[in-house]
Amino acid sequence: MVATTIVFASQDGFSRHLAQEYNVMMVVMIRYWFFAAFVMAISARKVGGLRGVAATKQPFLQAFRGVLLAAEICVAILSFTLLGLVESHAIFACYPLLIAALSGPILGEKVGWRRWAAIGTGFVGILIILNPGVTVFAVEALIPLASALMFAVYGLLTRYVSREDSAATSFFWTGTTGAIFMTLVGIWFIEPMAPVDWIWMAGLCVLGALGHYLLIRCYEVAEASAVQPFAYLQLPFASVIGIFVFGDVLRENVAIGAALVVAAGLFTLSRARAKANQEQINAVSAVPTDADAEAPRSDAPRKSAKTP
């Protein structure tokens, strides 16, 4: 998971460089072409091939997920060019809190007071980062917040469709529908690229495929709940790239706010994991064992030795 976050942070650096020179839509469109080819190559090796992997009872919801993620990536890259990697990732780090807050109305899950307290603490951190009332509020700061909200909804919809579809099916629809959507939108923004920038574009495509491959391998060998906290490492990795490559500045309020957001997010993840573990324990304890089934009930009448 640590390697995955390094790759994704590097990918964000490549995306910012290209988006500063070319239209964001075109950059994401080319990236998705490569991503879709990667997804189809992976899916073709599954049991049943492409047709088997693509089969779903909820095509409209799966397609919406793919379009939503593609749009979210465009918004995120735009925020990199306007705010830089440091502030964008500091604000985007609140997405687990948004998932926790929206899991009730969307998935019908119960959110306890501890997690609500953590969510409130995280949003205090967001306010510290945005710094309203101290300096002139930058409307651009709402862009990474919108990106986080879109990604949170995407994550919740992914959990929702997983009730019916496999991870391979969701992965297939994410890549293919996203590529179709970005082609319809980005084809109007094609412009010539310098030869050296094609190298950057190739690197971006390779990093994107590599990051998803590492993420898949990570979830194959470890539980998602166990490795999810390491995803926050993308914030410091991306910040290092932003500071030393692009000259971003780490302001004090951003550092304090980001620390609150990450701490609240980690607490939320730990509470969700503890709740899941408790539910598993309760489910196991509720299942009668063979011994329980064979043992006589204590309140059943016992036969008398004199009874014939």
Order of alpha helices (4+ residues) and beta strands (2+ residues): alpha-alpha-alpha-alpha-alpha-alpha-alpha-alpha-alpha-alpha-alpha-alpha-alpha-alpha
